[in-house]
Amino acid sequence: MILSPTPLHRLDRMSEELGLDLWIKRDDLTGFAFGGNKGRKLEYLMADVLDQDADVVVSCGSTQSNFIRQLGAACSRFHKVCAAATMALPYEDIPPPADAVKAEGGNVILDRLLGIDLRVHPNGTWEELYELAEELAREYEASGKRVYRIPIGGSSPLGAYAFYQAAIEVEKQAPAFDQIVFASSSGSTHTGLAYRHFGSATEVIGIACDPEPEIAEDFARLAGGVDDLAGQGVRLAAKDFHLDFRFVGAGYGVPSEAGEAAIRRLAQAEGIFLDPIYSGKAFAGLIQLAEEKRVGGRVLFWHTGGTPALFA
Ligand SMILES: *Cc1c(COP(=O)(O)O)cnc(C)c1O
């Protein structure tokens, strides 16, 4: 489905401004359904859906979920029903901040064009959202359908394995980087990259878009699943995940001032668009890490996509 390898190129102006040799991995250009990192995961997840001969794929996410949009497109491509439980903000602090990204427009328009069975629920917690997805799966099973369940963001071991493979893709495109910086949330991007680079000279730095420090434990468990698939005999612990939580702002799905400034800065320096929920915050993190001299040398910014949320 996706067009790979995705482009990898230098950012000349930003390199000069930040005093780095800065490169970008264009997973905003995965070439399927407006791009984004989820297309990589879906290459493996949809193969499993076909193997299992499922009729319906059920998942969940925020209403502006980039994963649900790309999953819906993948389901169209393989003639599967896509069903998703969503909430504007599956957010622990309820009521959520007023300046959150809108629950209409952006990805939601695309979801409707794709004919996804969208079940939009009032705001609650992540745990409530997972439970609603499970109820949706059981509803389809009760009508005799074979259901394939995908966790939020596509972060199953297969999803993370896709990013182990993506790291290998980059190794074929360019000499090793000193650091790789990107937006991290449900964890399969971070886990696949960290698993591949464990013990190497490349430091893998996830800029967290979710204010939950305990997620590193989940990532470590996910890495165990990747190891079962990749068979490298590498076991990662929570402490092996470098997550920087300083750029989340008011919370998941709430644009931050620094993130908005970073979106404008990259647009005006390089003509490349980021998104307000993930990659903008990640680029804000990269700018500050460069100012603090905590990254240096050859740096790769992994653009994970998400641009439809600019229109929300
Ligand atoms: C999902 C997503 C991420 C985070 O990736 P995970 O593998 O869920 O951690 C980052 N950026 C964008 C644009 C995304 O849609």
The ligand as a Tripos MOL2 file, in Angstrom:
@<TRIPOS>MOLECULE
LIG
   15    15     1     0     0
SMALL
NO_CHARGES

@<TRIPOS>ATOM
      1 C1          0.3500    8.0670   15.8060 C.3       1 LIG1
      2 C2          1.2460    9.1980   15.5210 C.ar      1 LIG1
      3 C3          2.4620    9.3660   16.2090 C.ar      1 LIG1
      4 C4          2.9020    8.4710   17.3110 C.3       1 LIG1
      5 O1          3.2520    7.1980   16.8640 O.3       1 LIG1
      6 P1          3.0810    5.9720   17.8610 P.3       1 LIG1
      7 O2          3.6450    4.8240   17.1390 O.co2     1 LIG1
      8 O3          1.6220    5.8660   18.1510 O.co2     1 LIG1
      9 O4          3.8200    6.3160   19.1310 O.co2     1 LIG1
     10 C5          3.2650   10.4170   15.8530 C.ar      1 LIG1
     11 N1          2.9040   11.2710   14.8970 N.ar      1 LIG1
     12 C6          1.7550   11.1570   14.2120 C.ar      1 LIG1
     13 C7          1.4340   12.1560   13.1850 C.3       1 LIG1
     14 C8          0.8850   10.1110   14.5080 C.ar      1 LIG1
     15 O5         -0.2680   10.0090   13.8430 O.3       1 LIG1
@<TRIPOS>BOND
     1     1     2 1
     2     2     3 ar
     3     2    14 ar
     4     3     4 1
     5     3    10 ar
     6     4     5 1
     7     5     6 1
     8     6     7 2
     9     6     8 1
    10     6     9 1
    11    10    11 ar
    12    11    12 ar
    13    12    13 1
    14    12    14 ar
    15    14    15 1
@<TRIPOS>SUBSTRUCTURE
     1 LIG1         1 GROUP 0 **** ****
